[in-house]
Structure formats: C-alpha cells, structure tokens
Amino acid sequence: MNQRTLSHREAPIGNALTAIARNILMEARAPMDDPSGETGEAIHDFRKAIKRWRAFLRLVEPEFGDGARNLRRAARDSAKELNAMRDLRACLDALEDAGKDRDAPGERALAEMRGVIEALLARQGDDPTDALDRQGLVRRVGEWLNTISHWDFSRIAFAQVLDALTRGYRRARHAMPKDWRHVDDEALHEFRRRIIDHRYQLEFAGALWPDAAKIEFEKTQYLREILGNHRDLALLARLTGPHQPLARFRAKIAPAIARRQKEHLAHAARIAARAFDSKPRKFRADMEKRWLRRAKN
C-alpha cells in the first residue's frame, strides 16, 4: 500500500518504535559497560533505563504477546538485583527531605544518620562481585537487543499504540487512591509504578507525534517525583525500626518523616486529581484528535 493512501490509524510507525526500543537498551547497557563509572550512578542510570524498557514492552505487548511479557519480567528481575543499594541512596535523599521539616533533628543528629547510611553504602560498594555483575548485565541487555532484532515493529499502527496508551492511563487511574488520608505504603507504591509506566508511555507518544502529550507528561512527571519523595521517606522510616541501623534516632526523626510524608500526599492528591480527571474514553479521543492535527499538518 502506498504510504500516501494510509489513513491516520494505519500510518506506519514501525521505524520509530524500533529506534525507541534500541535507544532504551543502549542507554541501559552503557553505564554497565563502563568500568570506570561510579557504581551508584551506574545503578541509577541502569534502573532508569529499565523502567523505560518495561513501559515500552507494555506498550507493544498486545502485538508480541509472551515474548514481550517474558522480556518485561526478565527486566524486572534484573532491576531487583540492584534494589538494595538504590534504597540506601534513596534514604540519603529522604534524610535531606526530612531535614526541611520545621522540627527536624539538629544538624549533628542528621550528620550522624548520614554517616551511618554512607557506611552501609560503602560496605555494599566493596562487593568484589560488582564487576562480574556489570558484565552479566551487559550480556543480558545484549541478548534483549538480539531478541527484538527479530520483531517486526512495522506491523504496529497508530491505533494499536493509542489503545496501549489508553490502557496505561486506565491502569494508573484505577490505582489512584480513593482516600489519600489513609492509603498504605504498598498501595501508594503500586500507584507510583503505574504512574511511571504511563509517564514513559507518554514520552514515547511524544516521540511519535511531538507535543501530543506534553501537558499530561509534565503532570505525571511531577506526580512521580512527589510520590518518589514519599516512598524514599518510607524507606528511611524502615531504617529507624527496631534493631535497624538508625533505630536510636527514631524518636528524633520519625515526626519529621511523618509530617513531610503528609505534605507530599496532599500535594500528590491535588496533582493526581487534575492528571486523571478525564475518563479513559475521553483521554483516548483527545489523543486521537492531536494525532489527526499532526497528520493534517
């Protein structure tokens, strides 16, 4: 079929999807393939790329079925292997956040807590298997690149991407807390995971038709960051539990953690209400209208 006769629903986007997939995996491989790179930064960059990769695989899963699902699970497992060090680094960010509270512990206590966390990080960084783990991840990503080289992305049309994008929106909207005052950490974490998927899928949409989802992308990115701050504070709170490394500081830091989390939740609730005010059907219709405007231009 001549490309000029294609409807907007049938417009070929296979080349763009292929490029997105390869770029994500190259970004995941690069930090692990650089032995001179700082371990913490390498882990951060790898995990960030893996989140994008998993969101992309959800987008194309209806076309590639079990193949995409299996890759998504493998990516999840690869990221899990690096969670411990990431969580400790998140606790450092959370400590800085808690320090902004009006009744935060004094600088001396904050410095002592920071020292404890940094010591835990240093012990993990001394793991002699780190270099081997890097090479293992490099090989794993190489295998994924080889797998997708056999996938025919040209079969995917705009309508399929729009359907997948709408499903991501629906999943995130469905996971949004009904009662923000009493939501538990796990339910909030699940909502954030759905937000991350949707946020990256909006990014992919922007690559396929620029400015299609700019406003929605900005809202979900901001929401992701706020929920991430709340999650980091929850991880810090765990370190203050009984028999944990920061247990002796619990009385000093717990009130600040609770207040900062409450502030983040109130802020997140306001943004989420705006980001997900439309029903999925309307979201889909709005996105399709933007694609039509682009196609006409």
SULLIN-V150260 format. One record per residue. N is the residue number from 1. SS is DSSP state (a for helix, b for strand, c for the rest). OMEGA is omega as a letter, one per 20 degrees, with the letter a starting at -180 (NA if undefined). Layout:
# SULLIN-V150260
n=N ss=SS omega=OMEGA
n=N ss=SS omega=OMEGA
This chain:
# SULLIN-V150260
n=1 ss=c omega=r
n=2 ss=c omega=a
n=3 ss=a omega=a
n=4 ss=a omega=r
n=5 ss=a omega=a
n=6 ss=c omega=r
n=7 ss=c omega=r
n=8 ss=c omega=r
n=9 ss=c omega=a
n=10 ss=c omega=a
n=11 ss=c omega=a
n=12 ss=b omega=r
n=13 ss=c omega=a
n=14 ss=a omega=a
n=15 ss=a omega=r
n=16 ss=a omega=r
n=17 ss=a omega=r
n=18 ss=a omega=a
n=19 ss=a omega=r
n=20 ss=a omega=a
n=21 ss=a omega=a
n=22 ss=a omega=r
n=23 ss=a omega=r
n=24 ss=a omega=a
n=25 ss=a omega=r
n=26 ss=a omega=r
n=27 ss=a omega=r
n=28 ss=a omega=a
n=29 ss=a omega=a
n=30 ss=a omega=a
n=31 ss=a omega=r
n=32 ss=a omega=a
n=33 ss=c omega=a
n=34 ss=c omega=a
n=35 ss=c omega=r
n=36 ss=c omega=a
n=37 ss=c omega=r
n=38 ss=c omega=a
n=39 ss=a omega=a
n=40 ss=a omega=r
n=41 ss=a omega=r
n=42 ss=a omega=r
n=43 ss=a omega=r
n=44 ss=a omega=a
n=45 ss=a omega=r
n=46 ss=a omega=a
n=47 ss=a omega=r
n=48 ss=a omega=r
n=49 ss=a omega=a
n=50 ss=a omega=r
n=51 ss=a omega=r
n=52 ss=a omega=a
n=53 ss=a omega=r
n=54 ss=a omega=r
n=55 ss=a omega=r
n=56 ss=a omega=a
n=57 ss=a omega=r
n=58 ss=a omega=a
n=59 ss=a omega=a
n=60 ss=a omega=a
n=61 ss=a omega=r
n=62 ss=a omega=a
n=63 ss=a omega=a
n=64 ss=a omega=r
n=65 ss=a omega=a
n=66 ss=a omega=r
n=67 ss=a omega=r
n=68 ss=a omega=r
n=69 ss=a omega=a
n=70 ss=a omega=r
n=71 ss=a omega=r
n=72 ss=a omega=r
n=73 ss=a omega=r
n=74 ss=a omega=r
n=75 ss=a omega=r
n=76 ss=a omega=a
n=77 ss=a omega=r
n=78 ss=a omega=r
n=79 ss=a omega=a
n=80 ss=a omega=a
n=81 ss=c omega=a
n=82 ss=c omega=a
n=83 ss=a omega=a
n=84 ss=a omega=a
n=85 ss=a omega=r
n=86 ss=a omega=a
n=87 ss=a omega=r
n=88 ss=a omega=r
n=89 ss=a omega=r
n=90 ss=a omega=r
n=91 ss=a omega=r
n=92 ss=a omega=r
n=93 ss=a omega=a
n=94 ss=a omega=r
n=95 ss=a omega=r
n=96 ss=a omega=r
n=97 ss=a omega=a
n=98 ss=a omega=r
n=99 ss=c omega=r
n=100 ss=c omega=a
n=101 ss=c omega=a
n=102 ss=c omega=a
n=103 ss=c omega=a
n=104 ss=c omega=r
n=105 ss=c omega=r
n=106 ss=c omega=a
n=107 ss=a omega=a
n=108 ss=a omega=r
n=109 ss=a omega=r
n=110 ss=a omega=r
n=111 ss=a omega=r
n=112 ss=a omega=r
n=113 ss=a omega=r
n=114 ss=a omega=r
n=115 ss=a omega=r
n=116 ss=a omega=a
n=117 ss=a omega=r
n=118 ss=a omega=r
n=119 ss=a omega=r
n=120 ss=a omega=r
n=121 ss=a omega=a
n=122 ss=a omega=r
n=123 ss=a omega=r
n=124 ss=a omega=a
n=125 ss=a omega=r
n=126 ss=c omega=a
n=127 ss=c omega=a
n=128 ss=c omega=a
n=129 ss=c omega=a
n=130 ss=a omega=a
n=131 ss=a omega=r
n=132 ss=a omega=r
n=133 ss=a omega=r
n=134 ss=a omega=a
n=135 ss=a omega=r
n=136 ss=a omega=r
n=137 ss=a omega=r
n=138 ss=a omega=r
n=139 ss=a omega=a
n=140 ss=a omega=r
n=141 ss=a omega=r
n=142 ss=a omega=r
n=143 ss=a omega=r
n=144 ss=a omega=r
n=145 ss=a omega=r
n=146 ss=a omega=a
n=147 ss=a omega=a
n=148 ss=a omega=r
n=149 ss=c omega=r
n=150 ss=c omega=r
n=151 ss=c omega=a
n=152 ss=c omega=a
n=153 ss=a omega=a
n=154 ss=a omega=r
n=155 ss=a omega=a
n=156 ss=c omega=r
n=157 ss=b omega=a
n=158 ss=a omega=a
n=159 ss=a omega=r
n=160 ss=a omega=r
n=161 ss=a omega=r
n=162 ss=a omega=r
n=163 ss=a omega=a
n=164 ss=a omega=r
n=165 ss=a omega=r
n=166 ss=a omega=r
n=167 ss=a omega=r
n=168 ss=a omega=r
n=169 ss=a omega=a
n=170 ss=a omega=r
n=171 ss=a omega=a
n=172 ss=a omega=a
n=173 ss=a omega=r
n=174 ss=a omega=a
n=175 ss=a omega=a
n=176 ss=c omega=a
n=177 ss=c omega=r
n=178 ss=c omega=r
n=179 ss=c omega=a
n=180 ss=c omega=a
n=181 ss=c omega=a
n=182 ss=c omega=a
n=183 ss=c omega=r
n=184 ss=c omega=a
n=185 ss=a omega=a
n=186 ss=a omega=r
n=187 ss=a omega=r
n=188 ss=a omega=r
n=189 ss=a omega=r
n=190 ss=a omega=r
n=191 ss=a omega=r
n=192 ss=a omega=r
n=193 ss=a omega=r
n=194 ss=a omega=r
n=195 ss=a omega=a
n=196 ss=a omega=r
n=197 ss=a omega=a
n=198 ss=a omega=a
n=199 ss=a omega=a
n=200 ss=a omega=r
n=201 ss=a omega=r
n=202 ss=a omega=r
n=203 ss=a omega=r
n=204 ss=a omega=r
n=205 ss=a omega=r
n=206 ss=a omega=r
n=207 ss=a omega=a
n=208 ss=a omega=r
n=209 ss=c omega=a
n=210 ss=c omega=r
n=211 ss=c omega=a
n=212 ss=c omega=a
n=213 ss=c omega=a
n=214 ss=a omega=a
n=215 ss=a omega=r
n=216 ss=a omega=r
n=217 ss=a omega=a
n=218 ss=a omega=r
n=219 ss=a omega=a
n=220 ss=a omega=r
n=221 ss=a omega=r
n=222 ss=a omega=r
n=223 ss=a omega=r
n=224 ss=a omega=a
n=225 ss=a omega=a
n=226 ss=a omega=r
n=227 ss=a omega=r
n=228 ss=a omega=r
n=229 ss=a omega=r
n=230 ss=a omega=a
n=231 ss=a omega=r
n=232 ss=a omega=r
n=233 ss=a omega=r
n=234 ss=a omega=r
n=235 ss=a omega=r
n=236 ss=a omega=r
n=237 ss=a omega=r
n=238 ss=a omega=r
n=239 ss=a omega=r
n=240 ss=c omega=a
n=241 ss=c omega=a
n=242 ss=c omega=r
n=243 ss=c omega=r
n=244 ss=c omega=a
n=245 ss=c omega=a
n=246 ss=c omega=a
n=247 ss=a omega=a
n=248 ss=a omega=r
n=249 ss=a omega=a
n=250 ss=a omega=a
n=251 ss=a omega=a
n=252 ss=a omega=a
n=253 ss=a omega=a
n=254 ss=a omega=r
n=255 ss=a omega=r
n=256 ss=a omega=r
n=257 ss=a omega=a
n=258 ss=a omega=a
n=259 ss=a omega=r
n=260 ss=a omega=r
n=261 ss=a omega=r
n=262 ss=a omega=r
n=263 ss=a omega=r
n=264 ss=a omega=a
n=265 ss=a omega=r
n=266 ss=a omega=r
n=267 ss=a omega=a
n=268 ss=a omega=a
n=269 ss=a omega=a
n=270 ss=a omega=a
n=271 ss=a omega=a
n=272 ss=a omega=r
n=273 ss=a omega=r
n=274 ss=a omega=a
n=275 ss=a omega=a
n=276 ss=c omega=a
n=277 ss=c omega=a
n=278 ss=c omega=r
n=279 ss=c omega=a
n=280 ss=a omega=a
n=281 ss=a omega=r
n=282 ss=a omega=r
n=283 ss=a omega=a
n=284 ss=a omega=a
n=285 ss=a omega=r
n=286 ss=a omega=r
n=287 ss=a omega=a
n=288 ss=a omega=r
n=289 ss=a omega=r
n=290 ss=a omega=r
n=291 ss=a omega=r
n=292 ss=a omega=r
n=293 ss=a omega=r
n=294 ss=a omega=a
n=295 ss=a omega=a
n=296 ss=a omega=a
n=297 ss=c omega=NA
